Amino acid sequence: MMKLSRRATTAAALTVLALGGTVAATAPASATTTKAAAATATYNGACGTGYKVIDSTPVGNVGKVFLTWNESTGKNCAVTIRNTPGTKIHMAVELNIDVDYEHNPVVDSGQYTTYAGPVYMSARGYCAVWQGVIGTATGSDSGHCG
């Protein structure tokens, strides 16, 4: 009697699993698209050839600021990119180096639809500091010393 009960329980569990898989496989497409992630900014190549993305920092939930490096020139480049281009909005990108004395950052700031920048700075032997602004959202970081 015990063996029959275990077999019946196992068979019922397998049936439920199989049915669940079938139901999930036949769910309407709208059910899966509602959970799709929002668009996120991707690097657009604005810094030019030879620049490789070495970091990115979210700018709120509306975009990213990308930090790139060109090994042959020893320069960093930064660009702030919106997740979704739209009407003109205040955007900015700032790039600096982390030193013990006052140093002027390079900045691009204005009303843009898609991205701010690129801005460049010689950084061989220094640590980079970067910031992006889109509307009222900001994001910043530092590092990549070299």
Summary of the structure (lengths in Angstrom):
residues: 146
radius of gyration: 24.9
end to end distance: 73.7
largest distance: 84.7
contacts: 407
relative contact order: 0.18
helix: 20%
strand: 44%
